[in-house]
Amino acid sequence: MAKHWADFQYEIYLNGMTGAVPRLPTDLSRLEALTQQRLGPGPVGYVAGAAGDGSTARANRAALERRRIVPRMLRDVGERDLSVRVLGRALPAPVALAPVGVLSIMHPDAETAAALAAAAQGVPFVLSSASSTPMEEVARAMGDAERWFQLYWAKDREVTRSFLRRAKACGFSVLVVTLDTPLLAWRPRDLDQAYLPFLRGVGTANYFTDPAFLSTLAKPVHEDLDAAVLRFVGMFADPGKTWPDLAFLRDNWDGPIVLKGVLHPDDARLAAEAGMDGVVVSNHGGRQVAGSVAAADALPRVAEAAGDRLTVLFDSGVRTGDDVFKALALGARAVLLGRPYVYGLALDGRAGVEHVIRCLLAEFDLTLALSGHATPGTVGPADLVEDGR
């Protein structure tokens, strides 16, 4: 019998018989406000902030909220199975933890705590290139658990090649290439605090442990941190990359490659023509282009263009179990969860991340069942209307 994630609610109720209540809210949308109360404005602003006046982040939420679920009755949902196959991987549910950099600004256990939480619940953890913890350390902590590696595509080919070699050697199975950050956007919450962790050498662990990167420095990092940071800043991203450059990644990575940041159907077609395996429909959580199309509004057209040639994943704005349902109905195969798990990490370390995963999947399981579905695979466009019509 498949695991029912929804049983988490009964665990909570039974614990309540002894007077125990959850340490964190079960409404995950409340976590951001709690985090703002407990952490400084720099770290909170870096995670919660957005490009410009925040209009894209607001649009992400509005696009999901505008879609309403139409439940169906008298369907057998007594036994449910949330498992899916994504990029050839068997997953217990259509959810992975999205790549989020510099997690040490939120909690000292950083990426390792989040990775262990993901492993404990069986969902993939996507490690950011810009992590506070070297990829080898995260891999050791995760053992055989499913892990994917997110690449910020550096100007230096040898550093990129070295990252790919290291990631493959320590068991990262899928490469997620972020395309939407060739430059950092205008982010007022960070600018108002003059807060950019990288300039303090935070979020650079993979670079400062990389042999190809280190070979470009005149002195070791510990002898001249400023020079290492300047070298990192100078090669972190490359606004000159174009579609033909994807051949380099294909030549240096023998597993699935997913392009993150796709919002236009023509870009999905170009990804398929370039031999990619999937795309993530994402606007970086509203952090890159102010005034951008909402990710959920872009999703149906991208999914249609992708057809059966690409696996379509989704992020940007996901906060609840019903958001996961809506993303699947709009054409995604799975979602990447970002900010909520980071707030869980900030508030309660690994336990906080596990709480977030279990709450999200319990709510998704219940939403699925109460809407008349026993598996994610039967969810589709007919399950949604817009604005309650």
N, C-alpha and C positions, 0 to 999 in steps of 0.2 A: 504494500500500500504506500502511495506517495506521501511525502511529508506535507502536512497542512500548515503552512506558515501562519494561518489565522489562529492557530491554537495558542499563539503568544498572548492573545487577549485573555484567555482563561488562566494562563500562568500568572498574569498580572492580577486578575481578580482573586485567585487563590492566595497569592502572597498577601493580598489586602486583608484576608481573614486574620492575619497575625499583626495587622497594623502597618504593614510595609506598603509603600507606594513607590512608583518609579522615581529614580533620582533626577531624571530629565523628563520634560514634557513628551507626551505621545503625539501631540500635534507638532510636527516637525517645523511648521512655519513659525513657531514661537522661538526657535533656537537662536536666530540671528539677534533678536533683542536681548536675550540673556547674555550672549557672547559680548555684545556691546557694553553691557553693564560690568563685565568682569575683566575685559582686556583693554589695553590702551588703544587710542584712536589710530595709531599707525598700523599695527597688525590687523585690527578689525577692518579698517578702511581698505587695506590692501586686498582682503578677501571679499568683502561685501561691496566694494566700490565698482564703478562702471565708467565707461567712456562718456565724456561730455556731461550732460545734465541727468544721465541715467535713463534716457527715454527708451533705449533698446532693452535694457533689463526690465523695465516696466512693460514694454510691449511683449516680451517673452511670456510674462505671467498672464497678461491680458489675452494673448492668443490661446493659451491653454484654458483659461477660465471661460472664454467665449464658447468653447466647445462643450456641449452638455451630453452626458451619457443617456441613452435610451434603454432602460432595463427590459429584458424579456422574461416572461414567466413560464412556469411549469416545464422547465428543462432540468434534466438530471444533473445536479452539480454536487451530489453527495461525495463523490471521489474526484479530486482534482489533481492535476499534475502540471506544475508551473515550469517544468524543465523544457529547455530549448536547445537546439544546436546552432551555434553561431561561429562562423569562420572555421568550421570543422571541430569545434570544441563543444563538449556536452556541459551545459551549465544548469544549475538547479532552478534558475529563474532568469528572466530576461533583463538582468541588471548587472552592471559592473561599477566599480568605483572609478570615477573620472580622474585623469591626471591633474593634480594641483601641486604647484611648486611650493618651496620654502615652508614646509609644514612646521618647522621648528619655531616659527614665530607664533604659532598657535599653541603648541605643547612641546615640552622637551623630548618626549618620546617620538615625535614627528612621524615620518613615513613608516617606520617600523611598527608603531602601534596601529596605524591604519591598515597596513598590510596584514598584520596578524589577525585583526578583526575580520577582514575580508576572507582570509583563509579559513578562519573558524566557522564562517557561515557558508563557505563554498563558492563565493562570488569572486570573479576576477578583480585583481587590483592592477590599475594602470599607473606605473611609476613615471613621474615627470623627469625629463632631463634636468630640470632645475630643482632637483630635490636637495634637501639638507643632509641626506644620508646616501652614501655611495651605493650604487646598484648591487654590488656584490654583498653588502651587508644586509640589504633588504631580501635578497634572494636566499641567503643562508637562513634568515629568520622564517621564511615562508616554506622551506622544505620543498615538497612536490606540488604545492598549491598553484593554481592557475594565475599567471602573471603576464602582463603585457607591458611593453616599453613605449613611452611617448618620446618622440624625437623633436626637439627644436633644431632645425636644419642649419648647421653652422656654415659660415663662409669657408672655413678650413676643411678641405675634403679629407685630409688625413685624420683630423679629430672626429669627423663624422664616421669615417670608416672604423676608427678605433671604438667609438661608442657602439656601433652595430656588432662588432666582434665580441666586445665585452658582454653586451646584452644577450647575445645568442649563447655564449659560453656559460652564462649563469641562469639559463632556463627561461628567459622571456620568450614567449611563443608567438606573439603578434606585435607588429610594429605599427604604432599610431603616429602619423606624421602631421604635426600641426602646421597648417598653411596660412592661417589668418593673422600671424604675428611676425611679419617681416620687419615691422617697426612697432614700438610701444605706442599705444594710443594716448591721446590727451585725457588723463584721468585726474580730475580735480581733487578727489579725496586724498590721493597720494601726493599730488603737487602741493596742496595746502599744508601738509605735514612735512614736505620735503623728504618723503619716506620711500626709499627704494632699497629693499634688503640686499640686492646684489652688490651694491656699492660698499656694503659692509662685509662682503665676502660670505653672505648667507644665501643659500640656494645654489651654491657653486660646487657642491661636494663631488659630483660626477666629473667635473672639469678638473678640479684640483687634485684628483686621483688618477687622471688619465695620462698615460705615458706620452701620447702624441701631443697633448696640450702642454704638458710639463716640458717637453723637449723644445718648445718655442720660447721658454723663459730664460732670461739671463741668470736669474737666481732662483733658488727654491722658494715656494710660496711663503714659508714661515720666515724667510729672510727679507722678503719684499712683497708684502700683501698688496700694496697699492698697484705695483706693476702687474701682478697677476690679475687683479680686478680689472685694470684697464685693458689687458689682453683679452679677458673674457668679454667685456663690453664690446670690444672691437670686432669680435668674430661670432657673437652669440646668434645673430640672425642675418639673413641676406635678402634684401628686397630685390635683388637681381635675378632670382630663380624663376625659371619658366617650365612649362610642361615637359619639354624634352629632357630636363634634368632628372626627371623621375627614373630614367634608365639607370642612373648611378645607384639609386636605392635598390632597384630590382636586381642589379648585378651583385649587390653586397648584402642582400638579405634573402634567405631562401624560404621564409615563411610568409604568412599573409601580411599584406600591407594595406592599411586603412588610412585614408586622407581625411583629416579633421578640419572642419571649417567650411564645408561645401554648402552653399545656399542657392545656387543657380542650377537648373537642370542641365544646362550645357556643360557645366563643370563636372557633373556626374558622368556625362557621356565621354568627356575627355579622360576622366579617370579610368573608365572601362577600356577605352582605346589604348591607354598607356599600360594596361596589364595589371591594374590595381585590383584588390580583392574587395574593398569596401570603402564607404565614406561615412563620416559622422556629420549629420546635419547639425550645425552649431554656429552660433555667432560669438563664441567664447564667453557665454554668459552675459553678453552685453558689454564686455570689457574692451572691445576693439573699435567698432564703428558706431558712433553715435548716429541715431536715426536709421539704423539698419532694419531690414525686414526681420520680423520675429521668426525665430527658428521653427516654431510649430506651423506658421503660415507657409514657410518654404518647404516643409517636409513632404506634403503630398506630391508636389511637382517633381521634387528630386527623386522620390521613390518611384514615381511613374517612369522617369527617364532611366533610372537604374535598372528597372525590370528585374530579370533573373540573372543579370550579369554582375551585380554588386550586392554585397550585404550592406543594408542601410541601418546605421545606428543613429542615436539622437541624444543631444544634450541641450542645455540652456533653458532654465526656468523650471526644471523638475523639482518639486518639493514634496509631493504626496503620492500615495498609491494610485489614486485616480489619474494623476498626471501620467504615470506609466501606462495605464490602460489607454489613455487618449493617444499617447505617442504610438503605441502599437496599432491602434485603429487608423491612424494617419499614415501608416506605412513603414514604421520602424520595426526592425527585428529585435532590438534590445535598446535600453537606455543606459547612459553613463550618468551617475549621480555625483554631483560636485559639492556645492556649498553646504548642504545639510550635514554631510558626514564630517566636513571640516569643522563646523560648529560643534558637533558631537565630540570630536577630538579635543577641541579647545576646552570644553566644559567637563569632560570626564575621561580623557585619554582613550585607550583601547576600548574600555567598557562603553564609552560614549558612542564610539563608531559602531560597535555591535548593536547598541540600542537603536541607532538610526536605521541600520540595515534591517533589523527585525521588525521595527515599526513600519517601515516602508513596504516590506514584503507581506506583512500581515494585512495591511490595508489594501494592498493590491490583490491579494488572494481573496479577501472579502468582496472587494469591488467586482472582481471577475465573477465570483459565484453569484452575487446578488444581481448581476446584470445578465445572468443566464449562460455563463461559459464555464466549462470545466478545464480548458487549456488555453494558453495564450494564442495558439494557432488559429482559433476560430474567430478572433476579434478582427473586425474590419470596419470600413467606412460607414456601413449601415448602422453601426452602433452609436453614432454621434449625430447630433444636429447642432446648428449654430444658434446662439441666443435663445435657446428654449423652443425654437420653432419645430 
